[in-house]
Amino acid sequence: MIPFRYRKLGYVALNVTDLERSVRFYTDMVGLDLSEPPGAGPAFLRCGTDHHHVVLYPAPEPGIRRVAFELENRAEMEHARKHLADLGLVVQEISVQERAALRQGDGLRFVEPTSGLTFELYTRVLQMALPFRQSVTKIVRLGHVVLSVERFDEVTEFLTTQLGFAVSDFVEGRFAFLRCQPNPLHHSFAIGRSVAGNHLNHVNFMVSDMDDIGIAMNRLQKHEVPVVFGPGRHKPSGSIFLYFLDPDGMTLEYSFGMEEFPEKGAREPRMLEAHPLALDTWGGLPKPDFGKVGAIEKDTQP
């Protein structure tokens, strides 16, 4: 029995050291649309009809500020409030002023106690009138966010037993692919074991066509954007992938294809061997800069 029902991964908030530079990169190179003029920040970018899927904040160092999930409805938000309070977590209600800036409805935040990552739950977000342009890449959604954490087992335990995530596949003691139930995607969130502190591993955008991966690779190479892994194919989700770095060195991913799970009768998670071919069935290996940059923001205030 899950404590509350998710609709989807809503957005990720990132800290960037040069807002103007990052806005140019995320629009011109990644292919997101600006929802409104950014001013001094934050900048709201989207890859669909939601007002935002990525929010960029100016900051002294790059990293992840929070990850936000949309719940199915306001009744589920009340279930979440009660559940989180019963766990003894400090729940921060999002102010009216910030909800207005985010163009969102009811919402709250709390800190996952082991990793220190701020989670946000909300129920509604402004739907934009103009369609997403798909200007340089046919992105269909914000796919997933991945963290690297030192206390892997404890974080996995909390996410699955207390926050309603389900493990789709795992490498024992090292990596877990998690779906936010009852959302069907193989993973909207994932965690891997780290030996160098807790930090962002990467942010994923799913694309509509395998050709998008090849076209993106050529575009990135032409503009001297570091490609740090791929193209290749992940064994767990079956997706074709390409990883590259943003101007601050944070890792982003394009991927095509992903297994989906039914709400009832889903298969059991597979226990995968810790082998390079499980990471890329084509035999590729990530470069040293892959998944290294992205401090977890400790301040939960807006």
Disulfide bonds with the S-S distance in Angstrom:
none
